[in-house]
Amino acid sequence: MKTNLVMVGRTSDPWLNTGISDYYKRISRYIPFQDIVIPDIKKAKNLSENLLKEKEGELILKNILPGDVLVLLDEKGREFTSRQFAQWMEKQMASGIKNLWFVIGGAYGFSPEVYKRADFKISLSQMTFSHQMVRLFFAEQLYRSLTILNNEPYHHD
């Protein structure tokens, strides 16, 4: 199973990029992993929230094929402990799917079309984080889940 992380807009803070890159390397030791950055929409300030989400949604969905599993990182999604997330990942890996897509939306979230296509919604917290910070937090949690599944000493209960 290939695991993909789609993000709207690039990460501009160098310290975040350093941490994110470190976790991407660690993740790649366990599973095929790719990140895709959807460029910021040009002249986004001139667009309404809904139109911006629609344009971002079109770019997100063009990556997803029938049979792929789409997971939105969304504040209204299901919350997991790290061990529960690891178990969820294990089920996805065992299910025979070819591509698992996690998506971090833009500043205003997702379009109705993206919500409609989604197979799962996962929340990292009830708190709100910048979408750039979510990248680091998610990468760390994905790595943590893989170490849990491999019985490695990274995670402590």
C-alpha positions, 0 to 999 in steps of 0.5 A: 500500500502506498501512503500519500499526503496531499497538502494545499500550499507549501510550508514556508517556515524552515524549522517546520520543513526540517522536522517534516523532512526528518519524519518523511525519511523515517516513514519511508523506511517502513512504507512507500510514502509520497507527499504532494503539495498543491500550489496556492491558488493564484489571486486567492484573496480575490476569491470567496471562501467557497470558490477557493475551496472548490478550486482547491478541491478540484486539484485534490480530487484529480489525484484520487483514483477509484478504489483509492482510500481518501482520508481528510484530516478534519477538525470534525473527524474521528479522534484516535489515541496513537495506538488506535491510529496504529490499529487503524493503519494496520487495518488499511494495510491489510485491506488490499488497497493500493493507495491511501491518501491523507489530505490536509486542506487549505485555510478554509477546509474542504469543498463539499465535493471533497467531503463527498468523496472522502472515505474517512475523516480524522481529527488530530485534536479538538484544538485548531492548528495552522495547516502547516503545523498539522503537517509536522504533527501528522507526519510524527503520528504516522511515524509513531503508528509504524513504530507501534506496529513494528514493536519498536521503543519509540512510543511509551504508554 
